[in-house]
Amino acid sequence: MLIEDEILYPIVSDLIKGKRLGIIQGLALLKHPNLNAVLHIADLDKKSRYGQNIFFNVNIHVNQSNICVLACKFCAFRRGKRADDAYEMDVSTYISQIEPLAEIVDEVHSVGGLHPDWNLSYYCNLFEQTKNRFPEITIKALTAVEIKHIATISGTSYEETIRQLKQSGLGSIPGGGAEILVDSVRDKICKGKESSQEYLDIHGIAHALGLPTNCTMLFGTVETPEERIIHLDKLRRQQDKSGGFQCFVPYPFLPDSSRLPEAQLSSANEILRMIAVSRLMLDNIPHIKAYRMNIGDELAELAISAGADDIDGTVMQESIMHLAGSTAKLDFGVDELCRLVRRAGGKPIRRDTVYSKFEPVEKKPTPPIHRLNMAK
């Protein structure tokens, strides 16, 4: 019983009163022996916000290039420019990736390597032509480190870079690249990327310019439980300032084909606990996503009862997670995704990228069984 637990009872009491959980309380949730109780509290918190509603959108991932000037240890996607399997899409190739699914998808999600030659003009042209061709599709693209790189090689400020990208058709910024927002950890796993503060600053600038963003956490590399909670605390402090984070996406490190042998694969229990603790700590970030591309269908279904109110997604094509070891299905239609949500006791709600349009997806009636006339 939660009421008899000397650790969980005061946490639940604070949540009921609308009080923000502290770092010590977050650590207690990460380490509490009763996993089911922690998941249950997060599920109740989620239901107090959204009831049975579980949100999703219909999206496609197009990764414009795998060429990158960095070589992060955890990344299985990155290639050097001379690698046999290095690629870079011109505008027509990029558009051709979207074309076959343009009548179905709501969003194109595009992140890639830090290409040594592509500056602000390239991306503005890419987004302008894509938006002209597909005006109804939202472009969600470019992580904070990509924006930093584009600004650096273009000689423009972060603010001017984001402003021009938005004017060219960028509708939202994904949260990738946060990893763990503790610089000592970043120095070990992604040295050369943006600092923790730069990540937060770039997202804050986007928020000030009216561009919503997501935020993420890659866990299970070399960080401690304390550093995971510090990461969550930094995100909610930034949200207090700028208010533009729409969704938090926690996902575990997938160690296949990477150069980080000291990292360990997170257990299913650890993944679900991290999702639950994220829901309870991030009181001011509306949505918590179960990233199906990373954790798989079965865990995504369980995550719906552990604090996640959003599930990503239909996706249809994706490279980064699958090169790292993901086996999640890519031919996942709306009907199949809705069945997953309903099996978890949720009500599927189709949304747009920026959570401004919502459409409940009604369950299709079961067709009648036609009996054969066996009379002779």
C-alpha positions in Angstrom: 0.0 0.0 0.0 1.4 3.4 -1.0 0.0 5.0 2.1 2.2 2.7 4.2 5.4 3.4 2.3 7.5 6.0 4.1 9.2 7.0 0.8 6.4 7.0 -1.7 3.7 8.5 0.5 5.2 12.0 0.9 6.0 12.0 -2.8 2.4 11.2 -3.7 1.3 13.8 -1.2 3.5 16.5 -2.8 2.2 15.5 -6.3 -1.5 15.8 -5.1 -0.6 19.3 -3.7 0.9 20.3 -7.0 4.4 20.6 -5.5 7.5 20.1 -7.7 9.5 17.0 -6.8 13.1 17.6 -5.7 16.2 15.9 -6.9 16.4 13.7 -3.8 12.8 12.6 -4.4 13.6 11.8 -8.1 16.5 9.7 -7.0 14.3 7.9 -4.5 11.9 7.0 -7.3 14.8 5.7 -9.5 16.0 3.5 -6.7 12.8 2.4 -5.0 12.4 -1.4 -4.9 8.7 -1.4 -5.7 8.8 -0.8 -9.4 5.0 -1.5 -9.9 4.2 1.3 -7.3 6.4 3.8 -9.2 4.8 2.9 -12.5 1.3 3.1 -11.0 1.9 6.6 -9.6 3.1 7.8 -13.0 0.1 6.3 -14.7 -2.2 8.1 -12.3 -0.4 11.3 -12.9 -0.7 10.8 -16.7 -4.4 10.0 -16.4 -5.1 13.1 -14.3 -3.8 15.1 -17.3 -5.2 13.2 -20.2 -7.5 10.4 -19.0 -7.3 7.5 -21.4 -6.1 9.6 -24.4 -2.9 8.5 -26.1 -1.6 10.8 -28.8 0.2 9.9 -32.0 0.9 11.4 -35.5 1.6 9.9 -38.9 5.1 10.7 -39.8 8.1 9.7 -42.0 11.8 10.1 -41.1 14.1 11.3 -43.9 17.7 11.6 -42.8 19.3 14.0 -45.3 22.9 12.8 -44.9 25.0 10.5 -42.7 28.2 12.5 -43.3 29.3 14.1 -40.1 32.4 16.0 -38.9 32.0 14.5 -35.5 32.4 10.9 -34.4 30.3 10.4 -31.2 31.0 7.1 -29.6 27.4 6.0 -29.3 26.5 6.8 -32.9 26.1 3.9 -35.4 24.7 6.2 -38.1 27.6 8.6 -38.8 30.0 8.2 -41.7 33.0 10.0 -42.9 32.8 11.7 -46.3 34.9 9.1 -48.0 33.1 6.1 -46.6 31.7 3.7 -49.2 28.2 4.0 -47.7 28.3 7.8 -47.1 25.4 9.6 -48.7 24.0 13.2 -49.1 20.6 14.1 -50.6 20.1 16.9 -52.9 16.7 18.6 -52.8 15.1 16.5 -55.5 16.2 13.3 -53.8 14.9 14.5 -50.4 11.5 15.4 -51.9 11.4 12.0 -53.7 11.6 10.3 -50.3 8.5 12.0 -49.2 6.5 11.8 -52.4 5.2 8.2 -52.1 3.7 8.9 -48.7 2.7 12.5 -49.1 -1.0 11.8 -49.0 -0.7 9.9 -45.8 1.8 11.6 -43.5 1.4 14.7 -41.4 5.1 15.3 -40.7 8.5 14.8 -42.1 11.1 14.3 -39.4 14.7 15.1 -40.6 17.9 15.0 -38.7 21.3 14.0 -40.0 25.1 14.4 -39.7 26.9 17.7 -39.4 27.7 18.0 -43.1 31.0 19.9 -43.6 29.7 21.9 -46.7 26.0 22.5 -46.0 25.3 26.0 -44.7 22.2 28.0 -43.9 21.4 28.6 -47.6 21.2 24.9 -48.3 18.7 24.2 -45.6 16.6 27.3 -46.3 16.4 26.1 -49.9 15.6 22.6 -48.9 12.8 23.6 -46.6 11.3 26.2 -49.0 11.1 23.7 -51.8 9.8 20.9 -49.6 7.1 23.2 -48.1 6.1 24.5 -51.6 5.7 20.9 -52.8 3.9 19.6 -49.6 2.3 22.6 -47.9 0.2 20.4 -45.6 3.2 18.5 -44.2 5.0 19.9 -41.1 8.8 19.9 -41.3 10.3 18.9 -37.9 14.0 19.0 -38.4 17.5 19.9 -37.1 18.7 19.1 -33.6 20.4 21.8 -31.5 23.9 20.7 -32.5 22.9 20.8 -36.2 21.7 24.4 -35.7 25.0 25.2 -33.9 27.0 23.7 -36.8 24.9 25.5 -39.5 25.3 28.8 -37.7 29.0 28.4 -37.2 29.8 27.6 -40.9 27.4 30.3 -42.1 28.7 33.0 -39.8 25.3 33.7 -38.4 24.0 33.9 -34.8 21.8 31.1 -33.4 18.8 33.6 -33.4 19.3 34.6 -37.0 19.8 31.0 -38.1 16.6 29.8 -36.5 14.7 32.8 -37.7 15.6 32.2 -41.3 14.9 28.4 -41.0 11.5 29.2 -39.6 10.8 31.6 -42.4 11.8 28.9 -44.9 9.3 26.4 -43.6 10.7 24.8 -40.5 7.8 24.1 -38.2 9.3 22.4 -35.2 12.6 21.3 -33.8 13.2 17.7 -32.5 14.9 17.2 -29.2 17.7 14.9 -30.2 21.2 15.5 -29.1 20.5 16.2 -25.4 22.1 12.9 -24.4 22.8 13.7 -20.8 23.0 17.4 -19.9 26.1 17.0 -17.8 29.2 18.1 -19.5 31.5 15.5 -17.9 29.3 12.8 -19.4 29.2 14.6 -22.8 33.0 14.8 -22.8 33.1 11.0 -22.6 30.4 10.0 -25.1 30.0 13.0 -27.6 33.0 15.3 -27.2 32.8 18.1 -29.6 29.0 18.5 -29.6 27.3 21.4 -28.1 27.6 21.9 -24.3 24.7 21.3 -22.0 24.1 25.1 -21.8 24.3 25.5 -25.5 21.6 22.8 -26.0 19.3 24.6 -23.6 20.1 28.1 -25.0 19.4 27.0 -28.6 16.0 25.6 -27.6 15.3 28.7 -25.6 16.0 30.9 -28.6 13.6 28.8 -30.7 10.9 29.1 -28.1 11.4 32.9 -28.0 10.9 32.9 -31.8 7.7 31.0 -31.5 9.1 27.7 -32.7 8.1 24.7 -30.5 10.6 22.0 -29.8 10.9 18.6 -28.1 13.6 17.5 -25.7 15.2 14.1 -25.1 17.4 12.0 -22.9 19.7 9.2 -24.0 20.2 7.0 -20.9 22.3 3.9 -20.3 25.7 5.0 -21.5 28.1 6.1 -18.7 25.9 8.4 -16.6 24.9 7.9 -13.0 21.3 7.9 -11.6 22.0 11.3 -10.1 23.1 12.7 -13.5 19.8 11.5 -15.0 17.8 13.4 -12.4 20.1 16.5 -12.9 19.2 16.3 -16.6 15.5 16.3 -15.9 15.9 19.2 -13.5 17.8 21.3 -16.1 15.0 20.7 -18.7 12.2 21.8 -16.4 14.2 24.9 -15.4 14.6 25.8 -19.0 10.9 25.2 -19.5 10.2 27.6 -16.6 12.1 30.2 -18.6 11.0 29.7 -22.2 8.0 27.4 -22.1 8.3 25.9 -25.6 9.1 22.2 -24.9 6.1 20.2 -26.1 7.2 16.6 -25.4 10.0 14.8 -23.6 11.4 11.6 -25.2 13.5 9.3 -23.0 15.2 6.5 -24.8 17.8 3.9 -23.9 21.2 3.5 -25.6 21.3 0.7 -28.2 24.8 -0.6 -28.1 24.9 -2.5 -31.4 27.5 -1.2 -33.9 28.8 1.6 -31.6 32.1 2.3 -30.0 31.0 2.5 -26.4 31.8 -1.0 -24.9 31.5 0.2 -21.3 27.8 1.0 -21.8 25.2 -1.5 -20.8 21.8 -2.4 -22.4 19.0 -1.1 -20.2 16.6 -3.7 -18.9 12.9 -3.4 -19.7 12.2 -2.6 -16.1 14.8 0.2 -16.2 13.3 1.7 -19.4 9.8 1.7 -17.9 11.0 3.2 -14.6 12.8 6.0 -16.5 9.7 6.9 -18.4 7.7 6.9 -15.2 10.1 9.1 -13.3 10.3 11.5 -16.2 6.5 11.9 -16.0 6.7 12.7 -12.3 9.6 15.0 -12.4 8.7 17.0 -15.6 5.7 18.7 -14.2 5.8 21.5 -16.7 6.5 19.6 -19.9 3.1 18.4 -21.2 3.8 15.2 -23.0 6.0 12.1 -22.4 6.7 10.0 -25.5 7.2 6.2 -25.8 9.6 6.2 -28.7 8.6 2.9 -30.4 11.5 3.1 -32.9 13.9 2.7 -30.0 12.1 0.6 -27.3 10.0 -1.6 -29.6 6.3 -2.3 -29.8 5.9 -4.4 -26.6 7.7 -1.9 -24.3 5.9 1.0 -26.0 2.6 -0.7 -25.1 3.6 -1.2 -21.5 4.9 2.4 -21.3 1.3 3.6 -21.8 0.6 2.3 -18.3 3.8 3.8 -17.0 3.3 7.5 -17.6 3.6 7.9 -21.4 0.8 9.7 -23.1 2.3 9.9 -26.6 3.6 7.2 -28.9 5.8 7.6 -31.9 4.6 6.5 -34.3 3.9 5.2 -37.7 7.4 6.5 -38.9 7.4 4.3 -42.1 11.1 4.7 -42.7 14.0 5.4 -40.3 17.7 4.8 -40.3 19.4 6.1 -37.1 17.8 3.8 -34.5 17.8 0.8 -36.8 21.5 1.1 -37.5 22.0 1.1 -33.8 20.1 -2.1 -33.3 16.4 -1.3 -33.3 14.1 -4.0 -34.6 10.9 -2.0 -34.4 8.6 -2.4 -37.4 8.6 0.3 -40.0 5.4 -0.8 -41.9 3.3 0.2 -39.0 0.0 1.7 -40.1 -2.5 3.7 -38.2 -4.8 0.7 -37.6 -2.0 -1.3 -36.1 -0.8 1.6 -33.9 -4.4 2.1 -32.7 -4.7 -1.5 -31.8 -1.5 -1.3 -29.7 -2.9 1.7 -27.9 -6.3 0.0 -27.2 -4.6 -3.2 -26.0 -3.0 -1.0 -23.3 -6.3 0.5 -22.3 -5.8 3.8 -24.1 -7.9 5.8 -26.5 -5.9 6.7 -29.7 -5.9 10.4 -30.6 -4.3 11.5 -33.9 -2.6 14.8 -33.5 -0.5 17.2 -35.6 3.1 18.0 -34.9 2.5 21.0 -32.6 -0.4 19.5 -30.6 -2.9 22.0 -31.9 -5.2 19.6 -33.8 -6.7 16.4 -32.4 -8.8 13.7 -33.9 -10.1 10.7 -32.0 -9.7 7.5 -34.0 -12.9 5.4 -33.7 -12.6 1.7 -33.6 -13.7 0.1 -36.8 -16.7 -2.2 -36.5 -16.0 -5.9 -36.8 -17.4 -7.2 -40.1 -20.3 -9.7 -39.8 -19.5 -13.4 -40.1 -21.2 -14.8 -43.2 -22.3 -18.4 -42.6 -22.2 -20.8 -45.5 -25.5 -22.3 -46.5 -24.8 -26.0 -46.0 -28.3 -27.1 -46.9 -28.5 -29.7 -49.6 
